[in-house]
Structure formats: C-alpha cells, structure tokens
Amino acid sequence: MKLSVVIPCFNEEKTVANLINEVKKSGINDLEIIIVDDCSTDGTINILRAIKEENIRVFYHDRNRGKGAALRTGFRNAN
C-alpha cells in the first residue's frame, strides 16, 4: 500500500525543504509526496522547481485559492 502525503504550501520558502526532508525520513518505503504551491510570492516556487525526485510531485496553482483548494488538488492527484 502506498502512502500519499499532501503538503499545501504558500510562501514557505524558509520551511518547505526541511518539511520535505522530515517526511522523507519517516522510514515508509512506498511513499509519495505531493506538494501543492498555492501561488507563492516568495522563493518557494524556485525551491520546488529544483526537486527532481521520482516520488515527489509538485503542482502549482495559477492564483491563490486557499488551503482547502490546495488540499483538494493534492488529493485529486494522489495515487
């Protein structure tokens, strides 16, 4: 069974990399991390675009829609 972790983020430049690393350290073998950027205006997008790991997928909203919409986007794209 695969575990999907959905991370909504907005202007999390200072914390998103650390959060991803903490989730990866969970020890779960079949893990996918789905990050939904809700139209951040800081450097969050640059950090997320640099991610090239197979089990991490990033989705971007074209405008800020709120945490609930970011979660729904993540859930809709979870395997």
N, C-alpha and C positions, 0 to 999 in steps of 0.2 A: 504494500500500500504506500502510495506517495503522500507526503505531507506538503501542502502548499501554504506558504507564509506570505500574506499580503501586507505590504507596507505602503500606506498612503503617505506622501510627503509634500510639504510646501515650505520652501525656504529653510531647508535642513542642512545647509552647507557644512555646518560645524559638527553635525552629529550623524549623518546618514552613513558614512563609511564605517564608523565604529559600530553602528547598529547592525549593518550587514555582516561585519566580522563576528559579532556576538551570535547572530543567528546561525552562521556557518559553523561555529564551534559547538553547536548543540549535540553533535555526535549522531544525528539522524542520517542514515545512508541515502535514502531515497527522498531527497528534499528539493523542492523548487521554491525559489524566492521571486515573488512578483512585486515590483516596485511601481507605484503609480505617482508620477510627478504631477501635481495639480497646478501647473503653470507658475512654477517658482520664478522669482525675480532676482535671486542671488546666484551664487555659483553652483547650486545643486545640480542643475542640468549638465554642467561640464563634468562633474564627478560621475554622474550616472551614465553619460555617453562613453566614458572611459572603461566601463565594465564590459568585459568580453568573456565572461564565464557562461558555460553552457546551461547551468541550472539557475541562472538569474536572468529574468526577463524584465524589461523596463517599458512602461507605457507612459505617454505624455498627453496631458490634456492641453488643448489649444487656448483654453481660458480657465480661470479658477472657478471650479464648480462646487467646492466644499469636500469635506472629509467623506461624507456618505457616498457621494458620486465616485470619488476615488476608490473607495472600498468596493463598490459595485463593479467598477471597471476591472479591478483585480479579481474579484470572484468570478466574473464572467469569463476571464481568460485563464483561470486555473485549470490544471489538468487533474 
